[in-house]
Amino acid sequence: MKLMSYSLAGRDTWGVVIADGVAELATRTGHATLADFIASPDFARRDALVAGLKPDARLADVAFLPVIPRPEKIVCAVRNYMDHHQEVLAAGMQRELSEQPPIFLRVWRSQTPHQGPIVRPHVSESLDWEGELAVVIGKQGRDIAEADAWNHVAGYSCYNDASVREWQFHAKQIASGKNFESTGAFGPWMVTADEIAPGRELKLETRLNGAVVQSSHTGHMIFSIPRLIAYASTIFTLVPGDVIITGTPAGVGWSKKPPLFMKPGDVVEVEIEAVGLLRNPVVAQA
């Protein structure tokens, strides 16, 4: 099942994707947001709730919102693909593998939806792409065991964890370059976890203006999804609607010779097998 957040006629809502349309569920279920629905007992009986529904609107007629527009937490994994780690070393950066998953947090205002603009800030000329698999948490937990982690996953989506490289490097830490407004693209929808076998290796591809710049699969992760969930939940309680983005594979722009970055007028796509296609235009900050 594909669940999405969207806006129609000036109203933010959410629903289930049916063919090339969407059936609104906020009114039908009484849950104002997708995160509220995920947190409720109704999420477990979602198949029965949507049985027989027909679309209320065409996808072409709605404005997509980030899958979870205002998550409490967006937990981001750092250098979590072995092929990306190797390209970092080849580019001359000294990085040792960590025994524990390096993570940082994004704020929700840094997000932008499918088809929404990724905004290159006026302080940057090195806005880089990072195609990633996003995990949406479906069950609250603290100190979650790895063996139980899959039970806390509601579903999956695509994420472009775009990076303002100057602001990553000038302060020698990552978070500032990851939190500029409208740089983290999230969408188009969430595919529920029952559609994808736990641990399945999913092909991930990022394209810039149609040219493939990243081509890998999730089997190259250094720290697995259960490991990321267990580690993060040791620090703070994970709640339904929290998002964990799981790291990017090789092929980022700054590692290319010469470096290649997104610029206004570009179109960037992240496509993940069995999940979907996230597409965004790049614009300059107004």
Backbone torsions as a table, in degrees:
resi	resn	phi	psi	omega
1	MET	NA	140.4	177.4
2	LYS	-110.6	122.2	178.9
3	LEU	-115.8	140.2	-174.4
4	MET	-142.3	154.9	170.7
5	SER	-103.3	141.9	-176.7
6	TYR	-158.5	171.4	176.6
7	SER	-123.8	137.3	178.8
8	LEU	-144.1	127.6	-180.0
9	ALA	55.2	38.6	176.3
10	GLY	80.0	6.6	-178.2
11	ARG	-116.8	127.3	175.7
12	ASP	-82.1	133.0	-177.6
13	THR	-153.8	-164.5	179.0
14	TRP	-155.6	164.0	-178.3
15	GLY	-171.1	-170.0	-179.1
16	VAL	-109.6	135.9	178.7
17	VAL	-77.8	127.6	176.9
18	ILE	-129.7	111.8	-176.1
19	ALA	54.0	-123.0	-178.9
20	ASP	-101.2	25.7	179.7
21	GLY	-137.6	-176.0	-179.8
22	VAL	-138.7	137.0	174.1
23	ALA	-102.8	123.4	-177.0
24	GLU	-68.6	136.2	-177.3
25	LEU	-120.4	-12.8	-179.2
26	ALA	-59.5	-48.0	-180.0
27	THR	-69.0	-41.6	-175.6
28	ARG	-67.2	-32.5	-175.8
29	THR	-102.5	-18.5	-175.4
30	GLY	81.7	7.7	178.3
31	HIS	-103.9	117.8	-170.8
32	ALA	-66.8	-32.0	-177.1
33	THR	-129.8	161.5	176.4
34	LEU	-62.1	-38.9	178.1
35	ALA	-61.4	-39.7	177.2
36	ASP	-62.1	-41.9	179.7
37	PHE	-64.0	-45.0	179.7
38	ILE	-58.7	-35.4	-178.0
39	ALA	-77.6	-11.4	-172.5
40	SER	-95.4	161.6	173.8
41	PRO	-61.7	-22.5	-179.5
42	ASP	-63.7	-25.8	-178.7
43	PHE	-60.2	-34.8	-178.9
44	ALA	-69.6	-21.5	179.8
45	ARG	-113.7	32.7	-176.3
46	ARG	-62.3	-35.1	-179.5
47	ASP	-60.8	-43.2	179.3
48	ALA	-67.5	-34.8	-177.8
49	LEU	-67.8	-31.1	-176.3
50	VAL	-101.0	-3.6	-178.0
51	ALA	-57.9	128.2	176.7
52	GLY	82.4	-2.7	-179.9
53	LEU	-71.2	149.9	173.1
54	LYS	-118.8	155.1	-178.0
55	PRO	-60.3	143.5	172.8
56	ASP	-92.8	-22.9	-177.3
57	ALA	-152.0	155.3	174.5
58	ARG	-80.4	146.4	175.9
59	LEU	-57.8	-33.9	-179.2
60	ALA	-66.3	-16.2	-175.7
61	ASP	-103.6	-0.5	-179.1
62	VAL	-110.6	159.3	173.4
63	ALA	-100.2	117.6	178.7
64	PHE	-64.1	146.5	168.8
65	LEU	-113.8	161.2	170.2
66	PRO	-51.3	143.2	-173.7
67	VAL	-50.0	-50.1	170.1
68	ILE	-112.9	101.6	-171.3
69	PRO	-62.8	-37.3	-176.9
70	ARG	-133.3	66.5	179.0
71	PRO	-65.3	146.9	175.4
72	GLU	-61.0	-40.3	-178.7
73	LYS	-139.2	139.3	167.7
74	ILE	-118.6	103.3	-175.9
75	VAL	-94.1	125.5	-172.4
76	CYS	-118.1	128.6	177.3
77	ALA	-85.4	142.5	-177.7
78	VAL	-107.6	133.4	175.1
79	ARG	44.0	56.9	-174.3
80	ASN	-103.6	11.7	174.0
81	TYR	-119.3	133.2	-178.3
82	MET	-63.0	-37.8	179.9
83	ASP	-67.3	-33.6	175.7
84	HIS	-70.0	-41.4	176.8
85	HIS	-57.5	-42.2	-179.3
86	GLN	-67.3	-36.4	178.4
87	GLU	-70.7	-31.4	175.6
88	VAL	-62.9	-44.5	178.2
89	LEU	-64.0	-42.4	-179.1
90	ALA	-64.7	-26.8	179.0
91	ALA	-81.5	-2.0	175.1
92	GLY	98.0	4.7	177.5
93	MET	-88.4	133.8	-179.5
94	GLN	-87.6	107.8	-179.5
95	ARG	-136.9	124.5	175.0
96	GLU	-96.5	147.8	175.5
97	LEU	-66.7	137.9	179.8
98	SER	-89.3	150.3	175.3
99	GLU	-77.4	-18.9	179.2
100	GLN	-123.7	154.2	-177.5
101	PRO	-67.9	119.4	172.8
102	PRO	-72.7	131.4	179.9
103	ILE	-137.0	160.2	171.0
104	PHE	-145.3	175.0	-178.6
105	LEU	-116.0	140.3	167.0
106	ARG	-99.1	156.3	172.4
107	VAL	-99.2	155.3	-173.3
108	TRP	-66.9	-28.0	179.0
109	ARG	-68.3	-11.1	177.6
110	SER	-80.8	-4.1	-175.0
111	GLN	-88.0	157.6	172.9
112	THR	-144.6	149.7	-174.4
113	PRO	-88.0	173.2	167.6
114	HIS	-52.5	131.9	-179.0
115	GLN	73.7	-8.5	175.3
116	GLY	-80.0	162.8	-177.1
117	PRO	-76.9	138.8	161.2
118	ILE	-88.4	124.1	-171.7
119	VAL	-100.4	118.8	173.5
120	ARG	-80.7	117.4	-177.5
121	PRO	-68.0	154.7	-176.0
122	HIS	-67.6	-14.6	179.8
123	VAL	-88.4	5.6	-173.1
124	SER	-134.1	144.4	166.7
125	GLU	-123.2	11.5	-177.5
126	SER	-130.1	58.9	176.3
127	LEU	-84.3	115.7	-171.1
128	ASP	-109.4	152.0	177.2
129	TRP	-89.8	152.9	170.5
130	GLU	-150.4	95.6	177.9
131	GLY	-72.3	132.7	-174.9
132	GLU	-145.9	154.3	170.6
133	LEU	-85.4	128.5	177.0
134	ALA	-102.6	138.4	176.7
135	VAL	-112.2	128.1	177.4
136	VAL	-102.0	126.1	-178.7
137	ILE	-75.8	137.9	-177.5
138	GLY	-116.8	-10.7	-175.7
139	LYS	-141.2	130.8	-178.3
140	GLN	-65.7	144.9	177.2
141	GLY	-170.7	149.9	172.6
142	ARG	-128.0	143.2	-178.3
143	ASP	53.3	48.9	-178.9
144	ILE	-72.5	131.0	176.7
145	ALA	-74.6	145.3	177.8
146	GLU	-55.2	-38.6	-177.3
147	ALA	-64.7	-21.1	-178.0
148	ASP	-105.3	-1.9	-169.2
149	ALA	-62.7	-38.6	-177.8
150	TRP	-60.5	-27.5	179.4
151	ASN	-70.0	-9.9	180.0
152	HIS	-100.8	5.1	-177.6
153	VAL	-97.5	124.3	175.7
154	ALA	-86.8	-37.0	-177.8
155	GLY	176.2	-169.1	-171.2
156	TYR	-135.2	152.7	176.2
157	SER	-148.8	-179.0	176.3
158	CYS	-101.5	148.0	179.2
159	TYR	-141.9	139.1	169.2
160	ASN	-112.0	100.0	-175.9
161	ASP	-83.1	62.5	-172.3
162	ALA	-60.5	144.6	-169.9
163	SER	-124.3	129.3	171.9
164	VAL	-87.7	96.2	-166.9
165	ARG	-62.0	-39.9	-179.4
166	GLU	-56.3	-39.1	-175.4
167	TRP	-83.4	-13.1	167.9
168	GLN	-75.6	-41.7	-169.7
169	PHE	-87.5	-33.3	-171.8
170	HIS	-70.7	-24.8	177.5
171	ALA	-104.9	2.2	178.2
172	LYS	57.6	35.8	171.8
173	GLN	-153.5	161.7	-165.6
174	ILE	-89.1	-38.1	-162.4
175	ALA	-59.3	-38.2	-177.0
176	SER	-62.8	-37.4	179.6
177	GLY	-77.5	-3.2	-178.1
178	LYS	-110.7	2.4	-172.7
179	ASN	-123.5	14.1	172.4
180	PHE	-63.8	144.5	-176.9
181	GLU	-62.1	140.3	175.8
182	SER	59.5	42.7	174.3
183	THR	-115.9	-15.7	-179.4
184	GLY	-103.6	99.7	-176.9
185	ALA	-83.0	135.9	-170.9
186	PHE	-140.9	112.7	178.7
187	GLY	163.2	-166.3	1.8
188	PRO	-80.4	-22.2	-175.6
189	TRP	-152.5	177.2	172.7
190	MET	-106.5	124.6	171.7
191	VAL	-89.2	124.2	-175.9
192	THR	-65.1	150.5	-169.9
193	ALA	-62.1	-26.3	-179.9
194	ASP	-67.0	-14.2	-179.5
195	GLU	-83.6	-16.4	-174.3
196	ILE	-130.9	122.4	-178.5
197	ALA	-61.4	138.5	178.8
198	PRO	-54.7	129.3	177.7
199	GLY	80.3	2.5	179.1
200	ARG	-59.6	134.2	177.8
201	GLU	-78.2	117.9	-175.6
202	LEU	-108.9	131.1	175.9
203	LYS	-67.1	135.3	-180.0
204	LEU	-127.3	128.4	-179.4
205	GLU	-135.9	134.8	173.6
206	THR	-115.4	136.1	-179.4
207	ARG	-127.3	139.1	175.0
208	LEU	-115.2	114.9	-177.2
209	ASN	52.7	38.5	177.1
210	GLY	88.1	-14.2	-179.8
211	ALA	-90.2	132.1	-179.2
212	VAL	-70.6	125.3	178.0
213	VAL	-115.3	-22.8	173.8
214	GLN	-134.5	132.8	176.7
215	SER	-146.7	109.9	-173.9
216	SER	-155.9	-162.8	172.9
217	HIS	-150.6	161.0	-172.6
218	THR	-69.8	-9.4	175.2
219	GLY	-67.9	-11.7	178.2
220	HIS	-85.9	1.9	177.7
221	MET	-60.5	139.2	175.8
222	ILE	-79.3	-49.0	176.5
223	PHE	-107.0	123.8	-176.0
224	SER	-68.7	167.0	176.2
225	ILE	-57.7	-47.1	176.3
226	PRO	-59.0	-36.1	179.0
227	ARG	-66.8	-41.8	178.8
228	LEU	-63.1	-42.5	179.2
229	ILE	-64.2	-45.9	-179.6
230	ALA	-61.7	-44.1	-177.9
231	TYR	-65.9	-49.6	-178.6
232	ALA	-61.4	-38.9	-177.0
233	SER	-74.5	-11.3	171.2
234	THR	-71.7	-30.1	-176.9
235	ILE	-85.2	-46.2	-176.6
236	PHE	-147.1	159.1	177.1
237	THR	-68.8	127.1	172.6
238	LEU	-86.7	136.2	-176.9
239	VAL	-124.2	157.6	178.3
240	PRO	-55.2	132.3	-177.4
241	GLY	96.7	-13.5	171.0
242	ASP	-61.6	151.9	-176.9
243	VAL	-123.0	133.3	172.6
244	ILE	-116.9	117.4	174.5
245	ILE	-100.9	134.0	-154.9
246	THR	-100.9	12.2	178.3
247	GLY	102.0	163.4	-175.8
248	THR	-116.7	148.3	176.3
249	PRO	-83.2	-175.6	178.0
250	ALA	-61.8	155.6	174.8
251	GLY	114.3	11.2	178.5
252	VAL	-68.6	157.7	-170.9
253	GLY	-67.7	-36.3	-174.5
254	TRP	-69.1	-19.8	-179.3
255	SER	-84.6	-9.9	-178.3
256	LYS	-78.2	159.4	-179.0
257	LYS	-123.2	107.8	-5.2
258	PRO	-73.4	163.6	178.6
259	PRO	-57.9	149.0	-180.0
260	LEU	-130.0	129.0	-178.2
261	PHE	-129.5	163.1	176.8
262	MET	-73.9	143.4	179.1
263	LYS	-136.9	158.9	178.6
264	PRO	-53.6	135.2	-176.8
265	GLY	101.1	-17.3	177.9
266	ASP	-74.8	161.1	170.7
267	VAL	-127.2	128.0	-178.5
268	VAL	-118.7	140.1	-178.8
269	GLU	-129.1	140.8	170.7
270	VAL	-121.7	121.0	179.9
271	GLU	-122.1	129.3	179.8
272	ILE	-124.7	128.8	179.6
273	GLU	-50.8	132.5	176.2
274	ALA	70.0	-0.5	-178.4
275	VAL	-111.5	-58.6	179.7
276	GLY	154.9	-171.3	-178.5
277	LEU	-123.8	122.5	177.8
278	LEU	-105.0	122.6	-176.8
279	ARG	-126.9	135.2	-179.3
280	ASN	-143.6	135.7	168.0
281	PRO	-78.4	154.1	176.5
282	VAL	-106.7	130.8	-179.7
283	VAL	-130.3	162.3	175.4
284	ALA	-84.7	148.0	174.9
285	GLN	-60.3	133.1	-179.4
286	ALA	-70.4	NA	NA
